Amino acid sequence: MSGLFGALGTATSGLSANQVALQTSAHNIANTNTDGYSRQRVHMTTKPPYVVAGTGSIGTGVNVTEITRDVDDFVRSQIRAANSKYQYNTQKSDTLGQLEDILNEPSDDGVVTSLNTLMDSWQKLAENPELGTSKTLVVENANSFVDTVHQMATSVAQLKKDAVSSLEKSVLDFNEDVSQLSDLNEKIFAESASGETPNDLLDQRDSLLKSMSGLVNISTTFDSYGRTTVSLDNQTILNYVGTTHNTLSVVTGSDASGNAVVSVGGDSTAASESLGQSADLGQVLLTTTDADGNNTYTEITTSEGDMGGYQASTTEIQEHMDELNDFVAKVAKVTNIVMTDGASQTENDGTAKSGVFFTLGSDSSQYALNFAVNSTLQDDPSKLVAGVADSNGDIAAGDGSRALAVAWAMKTKFATPVSDSDLSTYDTSTMKFTENQDGQTFAETFNNIVTKNGISKQKADNMASAQKTVLEDLERKDQSVSGVNLNEEMSDVIKFQQGFQANARVLSVISEMLDTLVNKTGV
């Protein structure tokens, strides 16, 4: 359209464009402190001109073509990867730190101190074998040592249970995030298909994906509408067309038959299911549900995120529990062999022989929890034999050779884990074991457990610190692109305000011209 009415349309388009730009700047300023918000920009293009013969092309104004987010998708994908690694090492560090506190070494009331106290009491019994108080001291110090081990084993078992519970909670959170992402996919598609740009929804999507990356190492792909497909360990959890929406579950225990018990969807309040086979505690499972509501489970590897951290911690806790059980077995078996001259340590009915000092129970995985001083000796410490009987069954006065042999055995190096071959080297004539030069004493065995945990904890600390630095650097890069700069926004507000006022002034001038043309010229 030419003439004044064409100019009127041109000024109106400028007025509308600057109004949209002002509204967008206001939206940016309002969300300056909104977590996950990405700065939005208005893109303007000139309208197609019209051609006047003999004159040329005359402009017709401006169009707002789109409002986009300032986002570097590559940086955000790196942030998700770094966040997974950071959360993995953070959770592992926290859990191993709790284990370090439980092991409580070095300390004045830890296992090693209690063990050394027990060894000293055996030494004192060897020096005063007929003194009742010396025998009572051995039994009481042994009970104190057992109590220390029990408390530690109970705390380690509880820590493992807590780690699995936390893993279960992470699985539940992940499934809820997947459901929210599925809803967002539908909303994003609906707005995009109608020609709108769902910027705020895309920000919610990115924030949700970052949250999910903190739980587990996800892989993501996007379609042209902005919908997301999420995969884990090459298994599809959610695809953007909505035909696949799986969940995760986790193994939280086992039944009497040894079959794994599954917390379906990580929901501790819902009924659990039996996997029908054994599986590691804390194993994460991809859960596919058919039309009849039947679940199919597939093992998933979760190497990063909270889930990976809790799984790795659970594995290390179990390894240290196994080492603690072996440590207890070493102490008990070596002591018992010396006290019984290597004879069978149980009667035909399975009860401990009177000469046996420690009992362990029949379950090797529960040695540290079932560890105890023989009840016969607890009831009557005077029955503790400090010497060696002769052929007539008599013990010479002042003979503390057996007690001394126990004290020496505690300083002897044995293989770790303790082997039957090491235990079979006991010589009844010398009352000594053949020392394994590559082995460890009782105290060294326990200190090795503490040291290994300390090394793992330090490694996790260092990795967490390094990943935190990487993550913070990436987030600064993301903020430099997507963050709202108030100085820039205020500058834009002034610019768009002036543009709006200028176009309004043009409209006013054209209105006056039209008034002159219509009312004063009679045209």
Summary of the structure (lengths in Angstrom):
residues: 523
radius of gyration: 37.9
end to end distance: 18.4
largest distance: 146.8
contacts: 1652
relative contact order: 0.14
helix: 57%
strand: 14%
